[in-house]
Amino acid sequence: MDTGRARGVSLWLMPGEAARPRLAALIEGLAARLGTDPFPPHVTLLPGIEGLAPNAVLAAARSLAAGLRPLTVRLVSVEGRDEHFCCLIALAAFDEPLRAAHAAAARAFGREPDAAFLPHLSLVYGSLTPETKQTLATDLAPATAVAFDAARLHVWRTDGPVEDWSEIGSFPFEGRGGP
């Protein structure tokens, strides 16, 4: 198992029922094949929220979700990186609805939008050789050409190792103002 550790609480967009089983099976299959940790399919909207009581995080997330409109996340390509949590990723199209949702999430938690925000759905956490990442990226491109509707904001405690992560809240997008 990999020993990657994350911090704090993260806000996720998760695939709906149509795409979730397919993407979860892909991630779980890769984890079994490569000896890495499986995790739920998601696109992180805002990572590493720290220093707030859980009730404050959930209240801010609920308010944020009330202002967001459902959006479509389109996965457009696969690539490997030299970062544990981005070892193999399906990049999401960074379109205006996703850009606006990230900006709104950042503002809701007192941050500036991250200029380096890279919307993606991770496929593998860990460390793989460049050759393995390239082969997998080529092989997986057709299977990850997916679009899914994101209509809820999922709040996950992402402290520590992946197997300790847990969802602590989920709120529907209500589209009352905002993006």
N, C-alpha and C positions, 0 to 999 in steps of 0.2 A: 504494500500500500504506500501511496505517496504521503508525505508528511507536510503538505502545504497547509498553512494556517492563514485564516483571514481575520478581520477585526470588525467589531461593532455590529451594526444592523444595516441591511441593504434593502433597497427597493427594487423589485423585479417586475418585469412583464413576462408572463408565462403563456405559452400557447394554449388555446382553447381545446376543447375535447376532440376536434377534428384532427389537429396536428400533434397533440401531446403524446399519444401512444407511439406514433411513428418515430418522433424525435427521442423519446425516452428509450425505446428499444435500441435505437442507433447508439446512444450514449452508453447504455448498459452493455451492449455487445462489444463496443470498443474497450470499455473498462475490463470486461472479462478477458478479452483477447490480449490486452496490453498490460494487465496487472495494475491498473490505476483505479482511483476511486470513482464510483458512479455518483451522479447528482441529478436533480430534476432539471429538465430543459428550461432555460430562462435567458432573458436579456436583462442585464443589470442596468437599471435606469440611474441609480445613485448608490454607490458603495460606501462602506466605512463610516456610517453615522455613529458618532460616539458622544459621550458626555451628557446625554439626555436620559431622563427616566423613561422606562418603557411606556408609561401612559402618555407622556409628552410626545414620544415618537409616533405612537398610534393615533393620537389626536391630530398631529400635523399631517400624517399620511391620509387620514380620513378626509381632512379638509382639502388636501391636494387632489385626491381622487374625485371629490365632488366637482372640482373645476376642470377635470380632464375629459376629453371626448374619446370614445373608442378609436383605436387606430389600427392600421394594418402594418405588420412588421414583415418585410420581405427579405429573406436570406438570399444573398446574391453571389457569394463566392466563398471558397474555403482556403484558409492559409494557416501556416504554422508560425509560431513566434517563440522567442526564447524567454517566456514568462510562464511561471507555473500555472496560473489560472487562465492563460491564453495560449496554451501549448498548441492546440489545434482548435480553430474557431471557424464558424460560419459567419461571415460579415453580414450585417444588416444594412440595407440601404439607409443612408443617413438623410432622410427626406425631412421636409418641414414639420410634419406632425411629430416625428420622433425627436427632432431638434427642440421643438417647443416644449414637449413633455419633459425632456432632460432639463431644460432651462427652468421650467416651473418647479421641478423637483429640487433643483439646487437652491432656488430662491426660498422654497418652503422650509429649508433647513439652514438658512442663513449663509449660503455659499454663493459664489459666482459660478456660472456654468463652466464646466471644465473644457478648456480649449482642446485638450487631448482626448476628449470623450470618443471612444471607439465602440459604437453599438455592435454587439456580436452575441451569438449564442455559442458558448463553449461546447466542444465535443469531447475534448480530453483535457484533464488537468494533469500536469506532471512535466516530464522531460523526455523527449524523444530525439533521436538523431535527425539531422536535417533531411537525410534521405528518406527516412520513415515518414516524416511530416509531409514531404513533397509527394510521395507515393499515395499516402492516405488522402491528401488534399485533392489529388487528381481523381482517385477512385470514388471519393465521397461527394464530389461536386453535384452529380445528378440527383443523389438521394437527399441532398440538403437544399435543393432549389425549391424552397417552401415559402409560402406566405401564410401568416396566421393573424387572426384578429386578437388584439389585446384589449380587453374590456374591463380589467380589474388591476388594481395595484396590490401586489403581494409584498408583505413585509416579512423579511427573514432575518432571524438572529444568525449571523455568520461569524460568530466568535469561535476560534479554535479550528480543529480539524473538520473536514467535510462531513464526516459521519455524525458530528455533534450539531450540525446546522438544523434549524427548525423554523417553520413558519409560525409567526406570532400574530398575524393579522392579514386580512384580505378585504379590499373595499372596491365596490363597483365604480366605474367611471360614470359620472352623471352629467358631464358636459355643461355645467352651470358656469359659463364664462371661461376664461383661460383658453389654452390651446385645444 
